Amino acid sequence: MNEKINSYVSAYKEQIRKGEIQDVYSFLLKYVMRVKASLEKSFPKEYSFGNIFPGYLDFSYFYFFNSYLRDKKLRFGIVLNHSEMRFELWLLGQNKGIREKYWDILRTSPWNRGRKTMPTYSVLETVLVADPDFDNLDTLTADIEKRAANEVDAIVTYLKNCTS
C-alpha cells in the first residue's frame, strides 16, 4: 500500500470533496443512534446500554449487557458492518482471554456452525438484517429490534445451559 499511498490519498480527497461520503456516514451514524434509542425503550429494563462507537468506516456499534453478562465479562453489540452494509449482533468479551474462554464454549453453537476460527473482535456474530432498506426506517428498526431480541434470548439461554 505504501507505494500507492499518494494515489489513494488523491482518490480519497476527491471523494471527500464531493461530500457524499460525509453525508452518508453522518446519516448512518444518526440511524445507529436511532436504533440504540429504540432498543433502550423496548428492551427489558435489565439491560444497560453503552455509548455509540463510530468506528473507522469499518464498524459502527453500541453495546449492551445485563448483570448476567457483566458477571461473565461479556456484552452484546449491535454492529453496522460498513463493508457488508448490514446489521449484525456480536457477543463481545472484555478481553482476549474472555473471548478465548467463550469461544471454546460457543465454537460448536448454532451461531458458529461452520466457522473454523474465532472472529477477530467477538465470540460470535450473527446477521440481523442482511440487506437494510434505508428508505423505510421504521420497518428496518422494527426488524433489527425483533431479530436482536430473539437472538439475545437464544444466546443467553444457550450460555446459561452451557455454563451452569
SULWO-V520768 format. One record per helix or strand of 2 or more residues. SS is the DSSP state (H for helix, E for strand). FROM is the first residue (numbers start at 1). TO is the last residue. If there is no record, write none. Layout:
ss=[SS	SS]
from=[FROM	FROM]
to=[TO	TO]
This chain:
ss=[H	H	E	E	H	E	E	H	H	E	H]
from=[2	20	48	59	67	74	86	96	110	124	137]
to=[18	42	53	65	71	81	93	106	112	129	163]
